[in-house]
């Protein structure tokens, strides 16, 4: 049987990982500045995280949500304290798409409405409603097409106000990434997020903060939406939540009340997933990683801004993007082939950096040196 080929594959077989480094089957070492799509939050194979999972595996790996699972309550308590959302409620699932799907579904249950407001260059996942709220026609199959989603320009307050004036009594929710990931590291302006909050309050809509990629400390605050000083009604989480173990969730404001069988999941909140997620939160807290995010993010942006070929360096914390001129459009590929550095991209010519939140200064320096060398080499070849 062949694999169903939906991914472009780099010809690299990674067999070992530790911290911000990877090793292939030939013993070659790579620097990971992408964290497997922002998943690696505390570093590859962090010993405390590994221990947490191993200890749980020796007890029980899985049973359904038909029984009491104290680890879920422990996770909810820890997450509430570290995120500053102690009065919220936690629903656990498996992936970012599932988190966003459940968030929009719950909002619709809450107010009985159908319309969802999303934004240009948004990415919310590949399941049915999540992909319908994603601004990329290539991902939307005919069966996913719906007129329930309204797309507006990102950071356009007037367009948002006009939309609510025309459809306010039909709008169930507004879903927005605090920093767009797949869209190219576009930061939601603080005033724009405040406007979403005020309009949702005025019209009875639900503010959904998609924090799948920009949450869990990656911006330097627990949720990147926190920079605006307002609280969303629902926050969605995944990616760095489990440091590679599949776990996701939504946290829900207290005014949204649950009903039995309203939401459900088979694997969400299982024993192993909770152990992995607790391991992540414990390391975030004990190693003060949010402070490291601020420091390393500042260093990287300052150094990248000193490289004249790179344009519009942007982002927050360790979620950074920059634009490439046409002659450097293959920089991502060259960094991997020649410098042994993994980075991400967004179309057409954007490099995305999403390294471990535990990135060390020497690792950041290695990246800056590598990108300078590669740009110099590519510039010579272009002459």
C-alpha positions in Angstrom: 0.0 0.0 0.0 1.3 3.5 -0.9 1.0 6.6 1.3 -1.7 9.1 0.2 0.6 11.8 -1.0 -0.7 15.1 0.3 2.5 16.5 1.7 5.7 17.8 -0.1 8.4 15.7 1.6 12.0 16.8 2.4 14.3 13.8 1.9 15.4 13.7 5.5 14.7 10.9 8.0 14.8 12.3 11.5 15.5 9.6 14.1 16.5 11.5 17.2 15.7 14.9 18.8 16.7 16.8 21.9 16.1 20.5 22.8 16.3 22.5 19.6 18.3 19.9 17.7 17.4 17.0 15.4 19.5 14.1 14.0 18.9 12.1 10.8 19.6 8.5 10.1 23.1 9.4 8.8 24.0 11.2 12.1 23.7 14.7 10.6 22.6 17.3 13.1 20.0 20.0 12.3 18.9 23.1 14.1 15.1 23.2 14.5 13.7 26.8 14.1 10.2 25.6 13.2 9.3 23.1 15.9 7.3 20.9 13.6 4.7 23.6 12.9 4.9 25.3 16.3 4.3 22.1 18.1 7.5 21.8 20.1 7.0 24.2 23.0 9.4 23.1 25.7 12.1 21.4 23.5 12.3 18.0 21.9 12.2 15.0 24.4 12.4 17.3 27.5 13.2 14.9 30.3 10.4 16.0 32.6 7.8 15.6 29.8 9.2 12.2 28.9 9.1 11.1 32.6 5.5 12.4 33.0 4.4 10.3 30.0 6.4 7.2 31.0 5.0 7.2 34.5 1.5 7.5 33.3 2.0 4.8 30.6 2.9 2.4 33.3 -0.4 3.1 35.1 -3.1 3.5 32.5 -2.9 5.0 29.0 -6.6 5.4 28.1 -10.1 5.0 29.2 -13.2 6.9 28.0 -14.7 10.1 29.3 -17.5 7.9 30.9 -15.3 7.7 34.0 -13.8 10.3 36.4 -10.3 11.3 35.2 -8.6 13.3 37.9 -5.8 14.3 35.6 -8.3 16.4 33.6 -9.1 18.3 36.7 -5.5 18.7 37.6 -4.8 20.0 34.1 -7.7 22.4 34.2 -6.5 23.8 37.5 -2.9 24.3 36.3 -4.0 25.8 33.0 -6.3 28.2 34.7 -3.6 29.5 37.0 -0.9 29.9 34.4 -3.2 31.5 31.8 -4.9 33.8 34.2 -8.3 32.3 33.2 -9.2 30.5 36.5 -12.9 31.1 36.2 -13.1 29.5 32.7 -14.1 25.9 31.9 -12.0 23.3 30.0 -13.1 21.0 27.2 -10.4 18.7 25.9 -10.1 17.3 22.4 -7.3 16.2 20.0 -6.3 18.8 17.4 -6.5 22.5 16.5 -9.1 21.9 13.9 -11.3 20.0 16.3 -10.8 22.8 18.9 -12.0 25.5 16.5 -14.8 23.3 15.2 -16.1 22.8 18.7 -15.7 26.5 19.6 -17.8 27.6 16.6 -20.3 24.9 17.3 -20.6 25.8 21.0 -21.1 29.5 20.1 -23.9 28.5 17.8 -25.5 26.4 20.6 -25.1 29.3 23.0 -26.9 32.0 20.9 -28.8 30.0 18.4 -27.3 31.8 15.4 -25.5 30.6 12.3 -23.2 33.3 10.9 -19.4 33.2 11.6 -17.1 36.2 10.9 -13.6 35.2 9.9 -10.8 37.2 8.2 -8.6 37.4 5.1 -5.6 35.0 5.3 -7.1 33.1 8.2 -6.4 29.4 8.8 -8.5 27.6 11.4 -8.1 23.9 10.4 -9.3 21.3 7.8 -12.4 19.9 9.3 -15.8 20.9 7.9 -16.7 24.2 9.7 -13.0 25.0 10.5 -12.0 24.8 6.9 -15.1 26.8 5.8 -13.8 29.6 8.0 -10.3 29.3 6.5 -9.4 31.8 3.7 -8.0 29.4 1.2 -10.2 28.0 -1.6 -7.7 25.2 -2.2 -8.6 23.6 1.1 -12.4 23.9 0.8 -14.1 20.9 -0.9 -17.6 21.4 -2.4 -19.1 19.7 0.6 -17.5 22.3 2.9 -18.9 25.3 1.0 -21.4 27.3 3.1 -22.8 30.8 3.1 -22.6 30.9 7.0 -19.1 32.3 7.0 -18.4 36.0 6.3 -14.8 36.9 5.4 -13.6 40.5 6.3 -10.3 42.3 5.8 -7.9 41.6 8.7 -7.5 44.6 11.0 -10.2 46.6 9.3 -12.4 48.1 12.1 -14.8 49.9 9.7 -15.5 46.7 7.7 -16.2 44.9 11.0 -18.5 47.6 12.2 -20.4 47.7 8.9 -20.8 43.9 9.0 -22.3 44.0 12.5 -24.7 46.8 11.5 -25.9 44.7 8.6 -25.9 41.2 10.1 -25.5 41.7 13.9 -28.6 39.7 14.9 -27.4 36.8 12.8 -23.7 36.7 13.8 -23.0 33.8 16.2 -19.2 34.2 16.6 -16.1 36.1 15.4 -13.0 33.9 15.2 -9.6 35.4 14.9 -6.0 34.4 15.3 -4.0 36.7 17.6 -1.2 36.3 15.2 -1.9 34.6 11.9 0.4 31.7 11.3 -0.2 30.1 7.9 -1.4 33.5 6.6 2.2 34.8 7.1 2.7 36.0 10.7 0.3 38.9 10.6 -0.3 40.4 14.1 -3.9 41.4 15.0 -3.9 45.0 16.2 -4.8 45.6 19.8 -7.5 48.1 18.9 -9.0 45.7 16.4 -9.3 43.0 19.1 -10.9 45.5 21.4 -13.4 46.4 18.7 -14.2 42.7 18.3 -14.8 42.5 22.0 -17.1 45.5 22.1 -19.1 44.5 19.1 -19.6 41.0 20.4 -20.8 42.4 23.7 -23.1 44.8 21.9 -24.7 42.2 19.6 -24.5 39.1 21.7 -21.9 37.3 19.6 -19.2 35.1 20.9 -15.5 36.1 20.6 -13.4 33.1 19.7 -9.6 33.6 20.2 -7.9 31.1 17.9 -4.7 30.4 19.9 -3.8 27.1 18.3 -0.5 28.4 17.0 -0.1 31.8 18.7 -1.0 30.6 22.2 0.7 28.7 25.0 3.3 31.4 25.6 4.6 31.6 22.0 4.0 35.4 21.9 5.5 36.1 25.3 2.1 36.2 26.9 0.1 33.0 27.5 -2.4 34.0 24.8 -1.3 36.5 22.2 -4.8 38.0 22.5 -3.9 39.1 26.0 -1.8 42.0 24.5 -5.2 43.8 23.9 -6.2 43.6 27.5 -9.6 42.0 26.8 -10.9 38.5 27.4 -12.3 36.3 24.7 -15.3 34.1 25.4 -13.6 31.0 24.0 -9.9 30.3 23.5 -8.8 27.4 21.3 -5.5 25.5 21.9 -3.5 22.7 20.4 0.1 22.7 18.8 2.4 23.4 21.8 -0.1 22.2 24.3 1.4 18.6 24.3 4.9 19.3 22.9 4.2 16.7 20.2 1.6 14.5 22.0 -1.8 15.0 20.3 -3.8 17.1 22.7 -6.0 20.2 22.3 -8.8 22.0 24.0 -11.0 25.0 24.4 -11.5 27.1 27.5 -14.9 28.6 27.9 -16.0 31.7 29.8 -18.3 31.0 32.7 -21.4 32.6 31.1 -21.5 29.9 28.5 -23.1 26.9 30.2 -22.6 23.3 29.2 -25.3 20.7 28.5 -24.9 17.0 28.6 -24.0 15.5 25.2 -23.6 18.9 23.6 -19.9 18.2 22.8 -18.1 14.9 22.8 -14.8 13.2 22.0 -13.4 9.7 22.1 -9.7 10.3 22.7 -9.8 13.9 24.0 -8.6 14.3 27.6 -7.2 10.7 27.9 -4.8 9.9 30.6 -1.6 10.1 28.5 -2.7 13.3 26.8 -3.3 15.0 30.2 0.1 13.8 31.5 1.8 15.2 28.5 -0.1 18.5 28.8 0.7 18.8 32.5 4.4 18.1 31.7 4.4 21.1 29.3 2.8 23.5 31.8 5.1 22.4 34.6 8.2 23.1 32.5 6.7 26.4 31.2 6.4 27.5 34.8 9.5 26.0 36.4 11.9 27.2 33.7 10.2 30.6 33.3 9.9 30.1 29.5 7.7 33.1 28.8 10.6 35.3 29.9 12.9 33.4 27.6 10.4 33.9 24.8 10.5 37.7 25.2 14.3 37.8 25.4 15.0 35.4 22.5 12.3 37.0 20.3 13.8 40.5 20.9 17.3 39.2 20.0 16.1 37.5 16.8 14.1 40.4 15.5 16.9 42.9 16.2 19.4 40.7 14.4 17.1 40.0 11.5 16.4 43.7 11.1 20.2 44.2 10.6 20.1 42.0 7.5 19.2 44.4 4.6 17.9 41.7 2.3 15.1 40.7 4.7 12.0 42.9 4.7 9.2 43.6 7.2 10.4 41.5 10.1 7.4 41.0 12.3 5.7 39.0 14.9 5.8 38.7 18.7 8.0 36.5 20.9 9.1 33.4 19.1 6.5 33.7 16.4 8.4 35.7 13.7 8.1 36.2 10.0 9.9 38.2 7.3 9.5 38.7 3.6 12.1 37.6 1.0 12.9 39.3 -2.3 12.4 37.2 -5.4 16.1 36.3 -5.7 16.0 34.7 -2.2 12.7 32.8 -2.7 14.5 29.5 -2.2 16.1 30.5 1.1 14.1 28.0 3.1 15.3 25.1 1.0 18.9 26.4 1.0 18.9 26.8 4.8 17.9 23.2 5.1 20.2 21.7 2.5 23.3 23.8 3.2 23.0 25.0 6.8 21.0 22.1 8.2 18.4 24.5 9.6 14.7 23.8 9.6 12.4 26.9 9.1 8.8 27.3 7.9 7.3 29.4 5.2 4.1 31.1 4.0 3.3 31.7 0.4 4.5 33.4 -1.6 7.9 34.5 -0.1 7.7 34.5 3.7 9.9 32.7 6.2 8.3 31.7 9.4 10.2 31.0 12.6 8.4 29.0 15.3 11.2 27.4 17.5 11.0 25.9 20.9 10.1 28.4 23.6 13.3 27.1 25.4 15.5 28.3 22.5 19.0 29.1 23.8 21.1 32.1 22.8 23.7 30.0 21.1 21.0 28.4 19.0 19.6 31.8 18.0 23.2 32.9 17.2 23.8 29.8 15.0 20.6 30.6 13.1 21.6 34.2 12.5 25.1 33.2 11.4 23.6 30.5 9.1 21.1 32.8 7.4 23.8 35.5 6.8 26.1 32.9 5.2 23.3 31.5 3.0 22.1 34.9 1.9 25.7 35.9 1.0 26.2 32.6 -1.0 22.9 33.0 -2.8 23.7 36.7 -3.6 27.0 35.7 -5.2 25.4 32.9 -7.3 22.7 35.4 -8.5 25.4 37.8 -9.9 
